[in-house]
Amino acid sequence: MSWIVVEIEGIDGMARGNEVTCPNAIGEDPTSVTVNGASYAVEDWRVDERDDVIYLTLADADFKNVQIAQEENDDQPDEGGDPNNTGE
C-alpha cells in the first residue's frame, strides 16, 4: 500500500491505512486531527526530531478507498499522451 497526499489540519501530509504524517506543526500531544475535512481521534503519535515530522495513528480511519481512487486516476494517460502506445 502506497502513501497518498492528504491535508492534515491545513498542512500537506501523507496517509497510508490509518497512519498519517506531516511536518510537526499541529502541536504537542494531539488528541484529534482533521484530515481532508473529517475529524479523527489520535490513537498514537510520535515525532521524528531529525526531520521534525509527526507520525499519527488514527482510530477508525482507513484511507484505503481514497488511495484506490487516486491510483485509478493515476492510471489514466496525461493529456497529449499516447494511450495506444503507437508511437505517434
MDTraj code that builds the backbone (N, CA, C; nanometers):
import mdtraj as md
import numpy as np

residues = "MET SER TRP ILE VAL VAL GLU ILE GLU GLY ILE ASP GLY MET ALA ARG GLY ASN GLU VAL THR CYS PRO ASN ALA ILE GLY GLU ASP PRO THR SER VAL THR VAL ASN GLY ALA SER TYR ALA VAL GLU ASP TRP ARG VAL ASP GLU ARG ASP ASP VAL ILE TYR LEU THR LEU ALA ASP ALA ASP PHE LYS ASN VAL GLN ILE ALA GLN GLU GLU ASN ASP ASP GLN PRO ASP GLU GLY GLY ASP PRO ASN ASN THR GLY GLU".split()
xyz = np.array([
    [0.0847, -0.1163, 0.0000],
    [0.0000, 0.0000, 0.0000],
    [0.0897, 0.1230, 0.0000],
    [0.0655, 0.2128, -0.0932],
    [0.1499, 0.3307, -0.1041],
    [0.0884, 0.4488, -0.0296],
    [0.1684, 0.5508, -0.0104],
    [0.1238, 0.6715, 0.0578],
    [0.0419, 0.7569, -0.0382],
    [-0.0577, 0.8300, 0.0146],
    [-0.1382, 0.9228, -0.0643],
    [-0.1275, 1.0618, -0.0035],
    [-0.1539, 1.1629, -0.0831],
    [-0.1474, 1.3018, -0.0375],
    [-0.2792, 1.3385, 0.0292],
    [-0.2707, 1.3976, 0.1492],
    [-0.3885, 1.4432, 0.2231],
    [-0.3582, 1.5789, 0.2853],
    [-0.4626, 1.6434, 0.3363],
    [-0.4453, 1.7682, 0.4095],
    [-0.4770, 1.7423, 0.5561],
    [-0.3787, 1.7679, 0.6425],
    [-0.3921, 1.7431, 0.7857],
    [-0.3863, 1.8769, 0.8575],
    [-0.4985, 1.9185, 0.9158],
    [-0.5049, 2.0470, 0.9862],
    [-0.4547, 2.1612, 0.8972],
    [-0.4867, 2.1570, 0.7690],
    [-0.4456, 2.2617, 0.6755],
    [-0.3022, 2.2502, 0.6269],
    [-0.2359, 2.1406, 0.6598],
    [-0.0962, 2.1183, 0.6217],
    [-0.0910, 1.9991, 0.5275],
    [-0.0135, 2.0094, 0.4200],
    [0.0021, 1.8950, 0.3300],
    [0.0717, 1.7815, 0.4028],
    [0.0175, 1.6618, 0.3883],
    [0.0753, 1.5453, 0.4526],
    [0.0532, 1.4217, 0.3680],
    [0.0846, 1.3075, 0.4255],
    [0.0721, 1.1796, 0.3568],
    [-0.0041, 1.0836, 0.4475],
    [-0.0783, 0.9903, 0.3843],
    [-0.1550, 0.8916, 0.4607],
    [-0.1406, 0.7544, 0.3973],
    [-0.1487, 0.6537, 0.4821],
    [-0.1467, 0.5137, 0.4380],
    [-0.2210, 0.4339, 0.5450],
    [-0.3305, 0.3692, 0.5038],
    [-0.4102, 0.2943, 0.6011],
    [-0.4654, 0.3878, 0.7064],
    [-0.4289, 0.3666, 0.8330],
    [-0.4734, 0.4563, 0.9394],
    [-0.3588, 0.5427, 0.9934],
    [-0.2500, 0.5520, 0.9164],
    [-0.1354, 0.6334, 0.9557],
    [-0.1307, 0.7601, 0.8715],
    [-0.0980, 0.8724, 0.9347],
    [-0.0745, 0.9965, 0.8626],
    [0.0550, 1.0583, 0.9126],
    [0.1183, 1.1368, 0.8269],
    [0.2414, 1.2050, 0.8643],
    [0.2438, 1.3425, 0.7996],
    [0.3007, 1.4389, 0.8721],
    [0.3125, 1.5748, 0.8203],
    [0.4197, 1.6471, 0.9015],
    [0.4582, 1.7680, 0.8574],
    [0.5514, 1.8460, 0.9398],
    [0.4913, 1.8678, 1.0790],
    [0.5759, 1.8713, 1.1781],
    [0.5304, 1.8815, 1.3172],
    [0.4870, 2.0244, 1.3484],
    [0.3689, 2.0614, 1.3000],
    [0.3164, 2.1954, 1.3252],
    [0.1761, 2.1902, 1.3836],
    [0.1329, 2.0734, 1.4322],
    [-0.0035, 2.0617, 1.4839],
    [-0.0104, 2.0641, 1.6356],
    [0.1016, 2.0824, 1.7018],
    [0.1011, 2.0951, 1.8466],
    [0.1405, 1.9670, 1.9178],
    [0.1626, 1.9814, 2.0485],
    [0.2044, 1.8674, 2.1298],
    [0.0851, 1.7852, 2.1752],
    [0.1045, 1.6559, 2.1852],
    [0.0066, 1.5617, 2.2375],
    [-0.1319, 1.5785, 2.1747],
    [-0.1409, 1.5638, 2.0419],
    [-0.2711, 1.5803, 1.9764],
    [-0.3670, 1.4673, 2.0149],
    [-0.4921, 1.5021, 2.0408],
    [-0.5938, 1.4022, 2.0736],
    [-0.6878, 1.3784, 1.9560],
    [-0.6979, 1.4771, 1.8661],
    [-0.7771, 1.4608, 1.7449],
    [-0.7203, 1.5520, 1.6369],
    [-0.7410, 1.5129, 1.5126],
    [-0.6949, 1.5924, 1.3987],
    [-0.8008, 1.5881, 1.2887],
    [-0.7944, 1.6867, 1.2012],
    [-0.8822, 1.6908, 1.0855],
    [-0.8002, 1.6536, 0.9631],
    [-0.8453, 1.5510, 0.8909],
    [-0.7772, 1.5044, 0.7705],
    [-0.8778, 1.5115, 0.6555],
    [-0.8444, 1.5902, 0.5536],
    [-0.9330, 1.6096, 0.4383],
    [-1.0745, 1.6482, 0.4815],
    [-1.0853, 1.7300, 0.5861],
    [-1.2139, 1.7805, 0.6304],
    [-1.2879, 1.6934, 0.7300],
    [-1.2392, 1.5737, 0.7595],
    [-1.3041, 1.4841, 0.8554],
    [-1.2197, 1.4759, 0.9830],
    [-1.2852, 1.4713, 1.0977],
    [-1.2162, 1.4672, 1.2258],
    [-1.1923, 1.3220, 1.2685],
    [-1.0721, 1.2950, 1.3193],
    [-1.0342, 1.1611, 1.3652],
    [-0.9673, 1.1707, 1.5014],
    [-0.9917, 1.0722, 1.5869],
    [-0.9234, 1.0627, 1.7159],
    [-0.7831, 1.0074, 1.6923],
    [-0.6870, 1.0602, 1.7651],
    [-0.5489, 1.0137, 1.7554],
    [-0.5281, 0.9008, 1.8549],
    [-0.4921, 0.7847, 1.8050],
    [-0.4684, 0.6672, 1.8893],
    [-0.3262, 0.6675, 1.9441],
    [-0.2305, 0.7084, 1.8606],
    [-0.0891, 0.7103, 1.8998],
    [-0.0175, 0.8117, 1.8119],
    [0.0947, 0.8636, 1.8594],
    [0.1718, 0.9581, 1.7805],
    [0.3181, 0.9542, 1.8246],
    [0.4046, 0.9966, 1.7338],
    [0.5472, 1.0106, 1.7670],
    [0.6076, 1.1164, 1.6754],
    [0.7113, 1.1821, 1.7226],
    [0.7790, 1.2855, 1.6457],
    [0.9178, 1.2365, 1.6090],
    [0.9517, 1.2478, 1.4822],
    [1.0876, 1.2213, 1.4363],
    [1.1604, 1.3544, 1.4420],
    [1.2418, 1.3722, 1.5446],
    [1.3078, 1.5002, 1.5683],
    [1.4156, 1.5322, 1.4648],
    [1.4617, 1.4303, 1.3924],
    [1.5631, 1.4557, 1.2895],
    [1.5075, 1.5428, 1.1789],
    [1.3800, 1.5180, 1.1414],
    [1.3182, 1.5936, 1.0328],
    [1.2036, 1.6806, 1.0822],
    [1.1747, 1.6775, 1.2126],
    [1.0626, 1.7479, 1.2723],
    [0.9316, 1.7127, 1.2015],
    [0.9084, 1.5815, 1.1901],
    [0.7885, 1.5262, 1.1279],
    [0.7128, 1.4476, 1.2346],
    [0.5792, 1.4604, 1.2335],
    [0.4969, 1.3859, 1.3282],
    [0.4259, 1.2728, 1.2552],
    [0.4242, 1.1560, 1.3185],
    [0.3553, 1.0380, 1.2669],
    [0.2381, 1.0101, 1.3595],
    [0.1173, 1.0020, 1.3036],
    [-0.0028, 0.9801, 1.3827],
    [-0.0705, 0.8499, 1.3419],
    [-0.1153, 0.7737, 1.4394],
    [-0.2006, 0.6575, 1.4141],
    [-0.3407, 0.6998, 1.4553],
    [-0.4338, 0.6918, 1.3609],
    [-0.5692, 0.7396, 1.3851],
    [-0.6644, 0.6244, 1.4141],
    [-0.7546, 0.6466, 1.5098],
    [-0.8583, 0.5480, 1.5392],
    [-0.9687, 0.5609, 1.4346],
    [-1.0210, 0.4499, 1.3898],
    [-1.1341, 0.4472, 1.2963],
    [-1.1072, 0.5223, 1.1667],
    [-0.9856, 0.5205, 1.1195],
    [-0.9538, 0.5841, 0.9910],
    [-0.8956, 0.4790, 0.8983],
    [-0.9373, 0.4844, 0.7739],
    [-0.8815, 0.3955, 0.6727],
    [-0.8871, 0.4690, 0.5399],
    [-0.7720, 0.5084, 0.4914],
    [-0.7638, 0.5865, 0.3694],
    [-0.7481, 0.4979, 0.2465],
    [-0.7793, 0.3686, 0.2611],
    [-0.7634, 0.2753, 0.1503],
    [-0.8517, 0.3143, 0.0312],
    [-0.9789, 0.3533, 0.0561],
    [-1.0668, 0.3922, -0.0537],
    [-1.0155, 0.5156, -0.1262],
    [-0.9628, 0.6117, -0.0509],
    [-0.9057, 0.7314, -0.1124],
    [-0.7842, 0.6930, -0.1948],
    [-0.7036, 0.6016, -0.1406],
    [-0.5837, 0.5567, -0.2110],
    [-0.6206, 0.4861, -0.3405],
    [-0.7207, 0.3999, -0.3373],
    [-0.7626, 0.3285, -0.4580],
    [-0.8100, 0.4278, -0.5636],
    [-0.8864, 0.5290, -0.5231],
    [-0.9353, 0.6300, -0.6170],
    [-0.8190, 0.7064, -0.6787],
    [-0.7187, 0.7440, -0.5975],
    [-0.6024, 0.8149, -0.6511],
    [-0.5247, 0.7265, -0.7467],
    [-0.5093, 0.5984, -0.7141],
    [-0.4349, 0.5080, -0.8014],
    [-0.5083, 0.4875, -0.9331],
    [-0.6428, 0.4794, -0.9300],
    [-0.7191, 0.4654, -1.0529],
    [-0.7032, 0.5891, -1.1403],
    [-0.7017, 0.7071, -1.0783],
    [-0.6806, 0.8303, -1.1540],
    [-0.5406, 0.8343, -1.2127],
    [-0.4439, 0.7800, -1.1421],
    [-0.3060, 0.7806, -1.1891],
    [-0.2865, 0.6886, -1.3084],
    [-0.3785, 0.5945, -1.3291],
    [-0.3664, 0.5020, -1.4403],
    [-0.4053, 0.5642, -1.5740],
    [-0.4677, 0.6804, -1.5707],
    [-0.5102, 0.7452, -1.6937],
    [-0.3918, 0.8202, -1.7548],
    [-0.3782, 0.8151, -1.8871],
    [-0.2682, 0.8878, -1.9511],
    [-0.2905, 1.0380, -1.9411],
    [-0.1817, 1.1111, -1.9365],
    [-0.1898, 1.2565, -1.9353],
    [-0.2412, 1.3050, -2.0695],
    [-0.2990, 1.4251, -2.0678],
    [-0.3479, 1.4825, -2.1923],
    [-0.2317, 1.4963, -2.2899],
    [-0.2546, 1.4548, -2.4109],
    [-0.1494, 1.4596, -2.5108],
    [-0.0619, 1.3367, -2.5086],
    [-0.0877, 1.2453, -2.4170],
    [-0.0110, 1.1209, -2.4111],
    [-0.0524, 1.0273, -2.5238],
    [0.0117, 0.9174, -2.5334],
    [-0.0152, 0.8187, -2.6384],
    [-0.0827, 0.6981, -2.5748],
    [-0.2180, 0.7014, -2.5597],
    [-0.2855, 0.5929, -2.4876],
    [-0.2769, 0.4586, -2.5566],
    [-0.2525, 0.4571, -2.6870],
    [-0.2466, 0.3311, -2.7597],
    [-0.1040, 0.2800, -2.7796],
    [-0.0071, 0.3544, -2.7318],
    [0.1342, 0.3204, -2.7464],
    [0.1724, 0.2927, -2.8915],
    [0.1205, 0.3767, -2.9826],
    [0.1517, 0.3608, -3.1256],
    [0.2785, 0.4342, -3.1631],
    [0.3250, 0.5193, -3.0766],
    [0.4474, 0.5947, -3.1064],
    [0.4217, 0.7171, -3.1907],
    [0.2969, 0.7488, -3.2141],
    [0.2638, 0.8666, -3.2961],
    [0.2319, 0.9853, -3.2107],
])
top = md.Topology()
chain = top.add_chain()
for i, resn in enumerate(residues, 1):
    res = top.add_residue(resn, chain, resSeq=i)
    for name in ("N", "CA", "C"):
        top.add_atom(name, md.element.get_by_symbol(name[0]), res)
traj = md.Trajectory(xyz[None], top)
